[in-house]
């Protein structure tokens, strides 16, 4: 992809940020966490994670000019974690390509990407409520780079005690 498109480059960094933060949220979840609910009438943690996968798949579809929404039922926590990173890799590859986007980068951010970030925060909150909090961190110091969107993320640099 041409580096002349700063919106796409910023979106790629945002997707890498989602991979880093989302990776912390999904790694080390306690057994049974997938079924945890913050309260009556709320989505389970597994349903939230599956929804994030749906959002990322939708972002790829929109980048290709397809606006259809195709939700997939939740699977196991491990399978949906793999789906999360796989979808991030597909989205990043699409953003890195020279192929014109079927939806503007700004719209991809304000819709599925921002929603996925919000839901990642929900999983973090649910982890705390379930007694298995994610270690806080100074994310400004984190080693996040466009293109690093798989499960293998850099080690945290400045976590809080």
LOVEXBA-786387 format. One record per residue (C-alpha): residue number from 1; residue in three letters; y, z, x. Coordinates in Angstrom, 2 decimals. Layout:
REM LOVEXBA-786387
R pos code       y       z       x
R NUM  ALA       Y       Z       X
...
This chain:
REM LOVEXBA-786387
R pos code       y       z       x
R   1  UNK    0.00    0.00    0.00
R   2  UNK    3.48   -0.67    1.16
R   3  UNK    5.34    2.45    2.25
R   4  UNK    8.38    0.89    0.55
R   5  UNK    7.51    2.56   -2.74
R   6  UNK    8.66    6.17   -2.37
R   7  UNK    7.61    7.06   -5.96
R   8  UNK    4.00    6.12   -5.22
R   9  UNK    4.05    7.97   -1.91
R  10  UNK    5.40   11.10   -3.58
R  11  UNK    2.76   10.76   -6.29
R  12  UNK    0.05   10.50   -3.63
R  13  UNK    1.35   13.72   -2.05
R  14  UNK    1.34   15.32   -5.50
R  15  UNK   -2.29   14.28   -6.01
R  16  UNK   -3.14   15.79   -2.60
R  17  UNK   -1.34   18.98   -3.65
R  18  UNK   -3.44   19.06   -6.82
R  19  UNK   -6.58   18.65   -4.69
R  20  UNK   -5.56   21.55   -2.45
R  21  UNK   -4.52   23.92   -5.23
R  22  UNK   -7.32   22.83   -7.53
R  23  UNK   -9.83   23.27   -4.73
R  24  UNK   -8.77   26.90   -4.34
R  25  UNK   -9.11   27.36   -8.11
R  26  UNK  -12.64   25.95   -8.41
R  27  UNK  -14.20   27.24   -5.17
R  28  UNK  -15.92   30.59   -5.30
R  29  UNK  -15.80   31.00   -9.07
R  30  UNK  -18.18   33.77  -10.11
R  31  UNK  -21.43   33.02  -11.96
R  32  UNK  -20.78   32.44  -15.63
R  33  UNK  -17.07   31.78  -15.11
R  34  UNK  -17.35   28.39  -16.79
R  35  UNK  -17.80   30.18  -20.11
R  36  UNK  -14.93   32.64  -19.60
R  37  UNK  -12.18   32.57  -22.24
R  38  UNK   -8.81   34.28  -21.97
R  39  UNK   -8.96   35.09  -25.68
R  40  UNK  -10.25   34.00  -29.06
R  41  UNK   -9.45   30.40  -29.89
R  42  UNK   -8.78   29.38  -26.28
R  43  UNK  -10.60   26.85  -24.13
R  44  UNK  -13.21   28.18  -21.75
R  45  UNK  -12.63   27.76  -18.02
R  46  UNK  -15.27   25.02  -18.01
R  47  UNK  -13.53   23.22  -20.88
R  48  UNK  -10.23   23.40  -18.98
R  49  UNK  -11.84   21.99  -15.83
R  50  UNK  -13.49   19.17  -17.81
R  51  UNK  -10.11   18.43  -19.43
R  52  UNK   -8.54   18.11  -15.97
R  53  UNK  -11.24   15.55  -15.15
R  54  UNK  -10.35   13.70  -18.36
R  55  UNK   -6.66   13.71  -17.39
R  56  UNK   -7.39   12.32  -13.94
R  57  UNK   -9.67    9.62  -15.36
R  58  UNK   -6.87    8.78  -17.81
R  59  UNK   -4.37    8.53  -14.95
R  60  UNK   -6.61    5.96  -13.22
R  61  UNK   -7.01    4.06  -16.48
R  62  UNK   -3.24    4.06  -17.05
R  63  UNK   -2.65    2.90  -13.47
R  64  UNK   -4.90   -0.03  -14.42
R  65  UNK   -2.91   -0.66  -17.61
R  66  UNK   -5.47    0.91  -19.98
R  67  UNK   -3.98    3.61  -22.24
R  68  UNK   -7.25    4.71  -23.88
R  69  UNK   -8.31    8.36  -23.74
R  70  UNK  -12.02    8.91  -23.08
R  71  UNK  -12.88   12.62  -22.92
R  72  UNK  -16.20   13.73  -21.45
R  73  UNK  -17.93   16.92  -22.59
R  74  UNK  -18.02   19.76  -20.08
R  75  UNK  -21.03   19.97  -17.79
R  76  UNK  -21.77   22.72  -15.27
R  77  UNK  -18.96   24.23  -13.19
R  78  UNK  -20.37   22.59  -10.06
R  79  UNK  -20.73   19.16  -11.69
R  80  UNK  -17.22   19.30  -13.15
R  81  UNK  -15.84   20.40   -9.76
R  82  UNK  -17.45   17.32   -8.19
R  83  UNK  -15.98   15.21  -11.01
R  84  UNK  -12.53   16.72  -10.30
R  85  UNK  -12.55   15.63   -6.66
R  86  UNK  -14.15   12.27   -7.42
R  87  UNK  -11.43   11.50   -9.96
R  88  UNK   -8.74   12.55   -7.46
R  89  UNK  -10.26   10.21   -4.88
R  90  UNK  -10.27    7.30   -7.36
R  91  UNK   -6.67    7.99   -8.34
R  92  UNK   -5.49    8.27   -4.75
R  93  UNK   -7.27    5.03   -3.80
R  94  UNK   -5.62    3.28   -6.74
R  95  UNK   -2.19    4.61   -5.75
R  96  UNK   -2.75    3.60   -2.11
R  97  UNK   -3.69    0.03   -3.05
R  98  UNK   -1.31   -2.91   -3.12
R  99  UNK   -2.17   -3.55   -6.76
R 100  UNK    0.77   -3.14   -9.11
R 101  UNK    0.60   -0.08  -11.35
R 102  UNK    0.04   -0.68  -15.06
R 103  UNK    2.14    2.44  -15.77
R 104  UNK    5.14    3.53  -13.69
R 105  UNK    4.47    6.26  -11.12
R 106  UNK    7.01    8.49  -12.85
R 107  UNK    5.09    8.27  -16.13
R 108  UNK    1.81    9.05  -14.38
R 109  UNK    3.46   12.14  -12.95
R 110  UNK    5.08   13.37  -16.16
R 111  UNK    1.90   12.89  -18.19
R 112  UNK   -1.57   13.38  -16.72
R 113  UNK   -0.65   14.68  -13.27
R 114  UNK    1.79   17.36  -14.47
R 115  UNK   -0.69   18.35  -17.16
R 116  UNK   -3.47   18.66  -14.55
R 117  UNK   -1.24   20.90  -12.42
R 118  UNK   -0.54   23.09  -15.46
R 119  UNK   -4.24   23.43  -16.23
R 120  UNK   -5.00   24.27  -12.61
R 121  UNK   -2.61   27.19  -13.02
R 122  UNK   -4.50   28.20  -16.16
R 123  UNK   -7.76   28.31  -14.22
R 124  UNK   -6.07   30.50  -11.60
R 125  UNK   -4.86   32.86  -14.32
R 126  UNK   -8.32   32.91  -15.89
R 127  UNK   -9.85   33.73  -12.49
R 128  UNK   -7.53   36.77  -12.25
R 129  UNK   -8.38   37.85  -15.81
R 130  UNK  -12.08   37.49  -15.02
R 131  UNK  -11.73   39.79  -12.01
R 132  UNK  -12.14   37.02   -9.41
R 133  UNK   -8.57   36.14   -8.42
R 134  UNK   -7.68   33.24   -6.18
R 135  UNK   -5.95   34.40   -2.99
R 136  UNK   -2.19   33.85   -3.22
R 137  UNK   -0.61   31.66   -0.61
R 138  UNK    2.68   30.30    0.72
R 139  UNK    2.02   26.71   -0.35
R 140  UNK    5.04   25.42    1.59
R 141  UNK    3.11   26.24    4.77
R 142  UNK   -0.12   24.62    3.53
R 143  UNK   -1.48   21.60    5.39
R 144  UNK   -1.37   19.09    2.53
R 145  UNK   -1.33   15.37    3.30
R 146  UNK   -1.41   12.27    1.12
R 147  UNK   -4.92   10.88    1.12
R 148  UNK   -6.68   14.24    1.63
R 149  UNK   -7.98   14.62   -1.90
R 150  UNK  -11.66   15.50   -1.51
R 151  UNK  -13.37   18.87   -1.64
R 152  UNK  -12.92   19.29    2.12
R 153  UNK   -9.41   20.72    2.36
R 154  UNK   -7.51   22.28    5.25
R 155  UNK   -7.88   26.03    5.69
R 156  UNK   -5.03   28.12    4.24
R 157  UNK   -2.29   28.94    6.74
R 158  UNK   -0.49   31.85    5.08
R 159  UNK   -2.38   33.66    2.38
R 160  UNK   -1.04   36.87    0.92
R 161  UNK   -2.93   40.14    1.09
